[in-house]
Amino acid sequence: MKIRKNIPLIDQHDKFGFWGGKFGGNFVPETLKKPVEDLTILFEKLRKDKKFVKKRDFYFKNWVGSPTSFIKLESLTKHLGGAQIWTKIVSEANGGAHKIYNATVHCLIAKRAGKKYIVGDTGAGYAGKMLSMAAKKFGLKCKIFMGAKDIKRQKPNCDAMKKNGAEIVPVYTGSQTLVDAVSECMRYWVSNCDTTHMCVGSTVGPNIFVKICGWSTSQISRELFLQIKQEFGTIPKKIKLLNCVGGGSSSFGFWNEFMHYDKRQIEFVGIEAGGPKKSKRHAAPLTYGSKIGILHGAAQYVNQDTEGQIEETESISAGLDYPGVSPLHCFLKDTKRARYTAATDEEALNAYKLVTRCENLNPSLEPSHAFAEAIKLAPKLSKNTIIIVNSCGDAHKDKDILRQRLGKF
Ligand SMILES: Cc1ncc(COP(=O)(O)O)c(C=O)c1O
């Protein structure tokens, strides 16, 4: 299994939609075959259409607010010693997280497909908030599926969705988290695909949804590539790109432009949710060697029991609380292009505390997992190593959890 040069990773699947011959695919019911095929044809046409790409770039710049800042975290670097720590503050994007890129592109596609309704899933609430914002902007009626547990723990984002006129459909099945929200959303789309476009909130789902999302979030690394060159005059010899991984959309978008660099020069480190220290449950299928299974229309490494039933996950971070992971990341793991590890709830909270104490930055619980790894790594590395963390979400949504767990600190 090898990554090919000069072909975007999102296109390195076989004719059946599998990356590396085994990850991804299209495990969809008969009724969805045609809508998925139509969407594939439309997307492949649009991404080659210069006018469409120009329109995307217009909205990325003038509405999303690209490019987001790339800065050195001077105090944190000084505090830890060793490697330099930098961050790309993707949370500066409109709405407060990277999910806006995928949501914007899906709404533009829905308009071109002549659809009036759009549905989506959400965990941390950012995918839902962004879809509601984009739907409002482009005049689409929006419905968001969200687990009942997540509705409780991510209230600020739910308030935003409602304010944008979206309907939130609470999901009470299973663990009442993201995995159940995606399932319900897909079920809804099966019966409403004639009138409704579906936005999958991460690089998961049937092949075409992985591709659309990856194509959209890659804007992050396109910007970062130019920003690194501008800052250092070249691409430095030792860079580590650290990103939290739930479904995998922010990490894929953060890495894509650097895919063909040697990993000794640019290493990709994905940080999954290890869950509470004392719990056996986690949301880290890549780190803990979960087996391949089918989830949400795609083959992937996924937490499962001995009978192949999807296992419940546990994480303080609603955005990472997902048993599976993008087929793109399964491929990156098997080709050894990326390395994956996990941070526990406690490590993420401690990282949040340290980062906010040292810097004027407020990373949500998802990127706090990536900062936890930066904190572990930096002291062991030389000053000329550059660690870059994707600060992909703002912690405003986590204020209740942070107050409960940390009190006033
Ligand atoms: C701020 C933030 N970061 C990361 C994630 C994880 O998703 P992904 O791995 O697709 O970036 C989420 C998901 O909701 C999120 O809201």
The ligand as a Gaussian input file, in Angstrom:
#p B3LYP/6-31G(d) Opt

LIG

0 1
 C      -13.531000      22.081000      16.971000
 C      -13.553000      20.680000      16.475000
 N      -12.383000      20.065000      16.258000
 C      -12.331000      18.796000      15.824000
 C      -13.497000      18.074000      15.606000
 C      -13.373000      16.665000      15.155000
 O      -13.802000      16.445000      13.867000
 P      -12.784000      16.256000      12.692000
 O      -11.863000      15.138000      13.108000
 O      -13.645000      15.904000      11.550000
 O      -12.031000      17.510000      12.497000
 C      -14.747000      18.680000      15.792000
 C      -15.986000      17.968000      15.541000
 O      -17.055000      18.388000      15.824000
 C      -14.764000      20.025000      16.238000
 O      -15.907000      20.671000      16.438000

